[in-house]
């Protein structure tokens, strides 16, 4: 019988990079967290804001590292609320009449709301791109 060399335990494989669907799901969840927090300015926010905060805490603590790189999409979620307000006031500014002119309401100027919403959505996406690049650079460095 020949002596066999000792076998050493192999290190665990590195965490596999997530597939596109996992990143998409975590991104959508972060946007929902941001939208729930953004609704805190309304009456419905009494329910959505606490749920969104708990969801964000769970997603942040239970999520994997790649899920945290999509966390800045909370800012994009905050932009959903002003975009919705802009959509509701799309006929403004001024009086907007519905149903043959019998029911009129005063609408705000939608452009400031739309600008704020677009800026917040774009800022969240930009922050995710920057986070992803820094994560990629960190992973590419030799240890």
C-alpha positions as CSV (number, residue, x, y, z in Angstrom):
1,X,0.0,0.0,0.0
2,X,1.2,3.4,-0.9
3,X,0.8,6.4,1.4
4,X,-1.7,8.9,0.2
5,X,-1.1,12.6,0.7
6,X,-3.2,14.2,3.3
7,X,-6.3,15.9,2.0
8,X,-7.0,19.4,3.2
9,X,-10.5,20.8,3.5
10,X,-11.4,22.9,0.5
11,X,-12.5,26.4,1.2
12,X,-16.1,27.2,0.6
13,X,-16.8,28.5,-2.9
14,X,-17.2,32.3,-3.1
15,X,-20.7,33.6,-3.2
16,X,-21.9,33.2,-6.7
17,X,-22.9,36.5,-8.4
18,X,-26.6,36.9,-8.5
19,X,-28.6,36.4,-11.6
20,X,-30.4,39.3,-13.2
21,X,-33.7,38.2,-11.7
22,X,-32.4,38.3,-8.1
23,X,-31.0,41.8,-8.6
24,X,-34.3,42.9,-10.2
25,X,-36.3,41.5,-7.3
26,X,-34.2,43.3,-4.7
27,X,-34.3,46.5,-6.7
28,X,-38.1,46.4,-6.9
29,X,-38.3,45.7,-3.2
30,X,-36.1,48.7,-2.4
31,X,-38.2,50.9,-4.7
32,X,-41.3,49.7,-2.8
33,X,-39.6,50.6,0.5
34,X,-38.9,54.1,-0.8
35,X,-42.4,54.6,-2.1
36,X,-43.9,53.4,1.2
37,X,-41.7,55.9,3.1
38,X,-42.6,58.6,0.6
39,X,-46.3,58.0,1.2
40,X,-45.6,59.0,4.8
41,X,-46.7,62.6,3.8
42,X,-50.2,61.4,3.3
43,X,-52.9,59.7,5.5
44,X,-52.1,56.3,4.0
45,X,-48.6,56.8,5.1
46,X,-49.6,56.0,8.7
47,X,-49.8,52.4,7.4
48,X,-47.2,52.3,4.6
49,X,-44.3,54.2,6.3
50,X,-43.9,51.8,9.3
51,X,-44.3,48.8,7.0
52,X,-41.8,50.2,4.6
53,X,-39.3,50.9,7.4
54,X,-39.7,47.3,8.7
55,X,-39.3,46.0,5.2
56,X,-36.2,48.1,4.7
57,X,-34.7,46.8,7.9
58,X,-35.4,43.2,7.0
59,X,-34.1,43.6,3.5
60,X,-31.0,45.3,4.8
61,X,-30.2,42.8,7.5
62,X,-31.3,39.6,5.8
63,X,-30.3,40.5,2.3
64,X,-27.1,39.4,0.8
65,X,-24.3,41.9,-0.1
66,X,-25.5,42.2,-3.7
67,X,-29.0,43.1,-2.4
68,X,-27.4,46.0,-0.5
69,X,-25.9,47.4,-3.7
70,X,-29.5,48.0,-4.9
71,X,-30.4,49.7,-1.6
72,X,-30.0,53.3,-3.1
73,X,-33.1,52.6,-5.1
74,X,-35.0,53.7,-2.0
75,X,-34.3,57.2,-3.4
76,X,-36.0,56.2,-6.6
77,X,-38.9,54.9,-4.7
78,X,-39.2,58.3,-3.0
79,X,-39.5,59.8,-6.5
80,X,-42.6,57.7,-7.2
81,X,-44.8,59.9,-5.0
82,X,-44.1,63.2,-6.7
83,X,-44.5,61.5,-10.1
84,X,-47.9,60.3,-9.1
85,X,-48.9,63.8,-7.9
86,X,-47.7,65.2,-11.2
87,X,-49.9,62.6,-13.0
88,X,-52.9,63.5,-11.0
89,X,-52.4,67.2,-11.8
90,X,-51.5,66.7,-15.5
91,X,-54.3,68.9,-16.6
92,X,-53.1,71.9,-14.5
93,X,-52.4,74.4,-13.5
94,X,-55.8,75.9,-13.0
95,X,-59.4,74.6,-13.2
96,X,-59.8,71.1,-14.8
97,X,-63.3,70.1,-15.7
98,X,-64.5,66.5,-16.1
99,X,-67.7,64.9,-17.3
100,X,-68.8,67.5,-19.7
101,X,-67.8,70.5,-17.6
102,X,-70.1,69.7,-14.7
103,X,-67.4,68.8,-12.2
104,X,-64.4,71.0,-12.0
105,X,-61.4,70.9,-9.7
106,X,-58.4,73.1,-9.3
107,X,-55.2,71.4,-10.3
108,X,-51.6,72.3,-9.3
109,X,-48.8,72.9,-11.8
110,X,-47.5,69.3,-12.5
111,X,-44.1,70.3,-13.7
112,X,-42.4,70.9,-10.4
113,X,-43.7,67.6,-9.1
114,X,-42.6,65.8,-12.3
115,X,-39.1,67.4,-12.1
116,X,-38.7,66.4,-8.5
117,X,-39.8,62.8,-9.2
118,X,-37.6,62.4,-12.3
119,X,-34.6,63.8,-10.3
120,X,-35.1,61.4,-7.4
121,X,-35.6,58.4,-9.7
122,X,-32.4,59.4,-11.7
123,X,-30.4,60.0,-8.5
124,X,-31.4,56.5,-7.1
125,X,-30.3,54.8,-10.4
126,X,-27.1,56.8,-10.5
127,X,-26.3,55.8,-6.9
128,X,-26.9,52.1,-7.8
129,X,-24.5,52.4,-10.8
130,X,-21.8,53.9,-8.6
131,X,-22.3,51.3,-5.9
132,X,-22.2,48.5,-8.5
133,X,-18.9,49.9,-10.0
134,X,-17.3,50.2,-6.6
135,X,-18.4,46.6,-5.7
136,X,-17.0,45.3,-9.0
137,X,-13.7,47.1,-8.4
138,X,-13.5,45.7,-4.8
139,X,-14.1,42.2,-6.1
140,X,-11.5,42.5,-8.8
141,X,-8.7,43.5,-6.4
142,X,-6.4,40.7,-5.5
143,X,-6.6,39.6,-1.9
